[in-house]
């Protein structure tokens, strides 16, 4: 069960060029079973097959998925997209926004996947930049996970935590019984 998480930054690379195809190529290289994407954009003028969520799904070849678009943009929205080779049974956007001035809208996408006869509860998240923001968002997410996943069910948290010092992994997540997986990071 290979999970890849990738903040695609609206599919704009470090060269400042937008390329859905380049993002899809990176994802295909790693051959994930599930991919959790953050900052995927949908514009209302996009033809469905050219909207980033649909275009990425088609290029990557993962047949199941869900989108949780939680931030409005002029003429569209952005958010998290989860694509999977496993069927998605449920999906829900979890609002992680703090109602504090100058804080961006944040969210997580919950999906219940059917993996080899078991339900896996996956949260694709995108936390804020400030430490107080991340701690609050992690608390909200852990509370929601307790509500959605039966006790003892497998729960996966993946995404852009913006936690460069891994304080959440060593603190809140460890206290809640989570174990960090084999993680690597890279820029687009």
C-alpha positions in Angstrom: 0.0 0.0 0.0 2.0 2.9 -1.3 0.8 6.5 -0.5 2.4 9.5 -2.2 1.6 13.1 -1.0 2.5 16.1 -3.2 1.7 19.8 -2.9 1.5 20.5 -6.6 1.3 24.3 -6.2 -1.4 24.6 -8.9 1.0 22.5 -11.2 3.4 25.4 -11.4 7.0 24.3 -11.1 10.1 26.1 -9.9 10.5 27.4 -13.4 7.2 29.2 -13.0 5.6 27.2 -15.9 2.3 25.4 -15.3 2.4 21.8 -16.5 -0.1 19.2 -15.4 1.8 16.6 -17.5 5.1 17.2 -15.7 3.3 16.7 -12.3 1.7 13.5 -13.6 5.1 12.2 -14.8 6.6 12.7 -11.3 3.7 10.8 -9.7 3.7 8.0 -12.3 7.5 7.6 -11.6 6.7 6.7 -8.0 3.9 4.3 -8.9 1.6 5.0 -5.8 -1.5 3.1 -5.0 -2.9 6.3 -3.6 -1.8 9.9 -4.2 -2.8 12.9 -2.0 -2.5 16.2 -3.8 -2.7 19.6 -2.4 -3.3 23.0 -4.1 -5.0 21.5 -7.1 -7.0 24.1 -9.1 -10.3 24.0 -10.8 -11.5 27.0 -12.9 -15.1 27.4 -13.9 -14.2 28.0 -17.5 -12.2 24.7 -17.7 -13.7 22.0 -19.9 -14.1 19.1 -17.6 -11.4 16.9 -19.1 -8.9 19.8 -18.8 -9.7 20.7 -15.2 -6.7 19.9 -13.1 -8.4 17.2 -11.0 -9.8 15.3 -14.0 -6.7 15.8 -16.1 -4.4 14.5 -13.4 -6.6 11.5 -12.8 -6.6 10.7 -16.5 -2.8 11.1 -16.9 -1.9 9.2 -13.8 -4.3 6.3 -14.5 -5.8 6.0 -11.0 -9.5 5.3 -11.6 -11.0 6.3 -8.2 -10.8 9.6 -6.5 -12.4 12.6 -4.7 -11.8 16.3 -4.6 -12.2 18.6 -1.6 -12.1 22.1 -3.1 -12.2 24.4 0.0 -10.7 27.7 -1.1 -12.4 30.1 -3.6 -10.3 31.7 -6.3 -11.5 34.3 -8.8 -13.4 32.1 -11.2 -12.8 28.8 -9.5 -11.5 27.0 -6.5 -8.5 25.0 -5.2 -8.0 22.3 -2.6 -7.1 18.7 -2.1 -7.5 15.7 -4.5 -7.1 12.1 -3.6 -6.7 9.6 -6.4 -6.6 5.8 -5.8 -6.5 2.4 -7.4 -8.8 1.4 -4.6 -12.6 2.3 -4.6 -13.6 5.3 -2.6 -16.7 4.6 -0.4 -17.1 8.0 1.2 -15.6 11.4 0.9 -15.9 14.6 2.9 -14.1 17.9 3.1 -13.0 18.8 6.6 -12.7 22.6 7.3 -9.5 23.3 9.1 -9.6 27.1 8.8 -9.0 29.3 11.7 -11.2 32.3 11.9 -8.2 34.6 12.5 -7.4 37.6 10.4 -4.8 37.0 7.7 -5.0 33.2 7.9 -5.7 31.3 4.6 -8.6 28.9 4.3 -7.3 25.3 5.0 -8.8 21.9 4.8 -8.5 18.2 4.6 -10.1 15.7 2.4 -11.4 12.5 4.1 -11.8 9.4 2.0 -12.8 6.0 3.1 -11.0 3.5 0.8 -11.8 -0.2 0.3 -8.4 -1.9 0.4 -8.2 -5.6 0.1 -11.4 -6.2 2.0 -10.7 -3.5 4.7 -11.9 0.1 5.1 -8.9 2.5 5.3 -9.7 6.0 6.6 -7.4 8.5 4.8 -7.1 12.2 5.5 -5.3 14.3 2.8 -4.5 17.5 4.6 -3.0 21.0 4.1 -2.1 22.8 7.3 -1.2 26.5 7.8 2.2 28.1 8.1 2.1 29.2 11.7 2.8 26.8 14.6 -0.3 27.8 16.5 -2.3 27.2 13.4 -0.9 23.7 12.8 -1.5 22.6 16.4 -5.1 23.7 16.2 -5.6 22.1 12.8 -4.1 18.8 14.0 -6.5 18.8 17.0 -9.5 19.4 14.8 -8.3 16.6 12.4 -7.7 14.1 15.2 -11.1 14.8 16.6 -12.7 14.3 13.2 -10.7 11.1 12.7 -12.1 9.8 16.0 -15.6 10.5 14.8 -15.3 9.0 11.3 -13.1 5.9 11.9 -14.2 3.1 14.2 -11.8 2.3 17.0 -8.9 0.2 15.8 -9.6 0.9 12.1 -6.6 1.9 10.0 -6.2 5.7 9.7 -3.7 7.4 7.4 -2.9 11.1 7.7 -0.9 12.4 4.7 -0.4 15.8 3.1 1.4 19.1 3.5 1.7 19.8 7.2 4.1 22.7 6.7 5.8 21.3 9.8 9.4 21.4 8.8 10.7 20.5 12.2 8.4 17.5 12.6 7.0 18.8 15.9 3.5 17.4 15.1 4.9 13.9 14.4 6.9 13.8 17.7 4.1 15.5 19.7 0.4 15.4 18.9 0.5 12.4 16.5 2.8 10.3 18.7 0.5 11.0 21.7 -2.5 9.9 19.6 -0.8 6.6 18.7 0.3 7.4 15.2 3.6 6.2 13.7 5.4 8.1 11.0 5.9 6.1 7.8 8.9 6.1 5.5 8.8 9.7 4.3 10.8 11.7 1.8 10.2 15.2 0.5 11.0 17.0 -2.7 9.9 20.1 -4.6 8.2 20.0 -8.0 
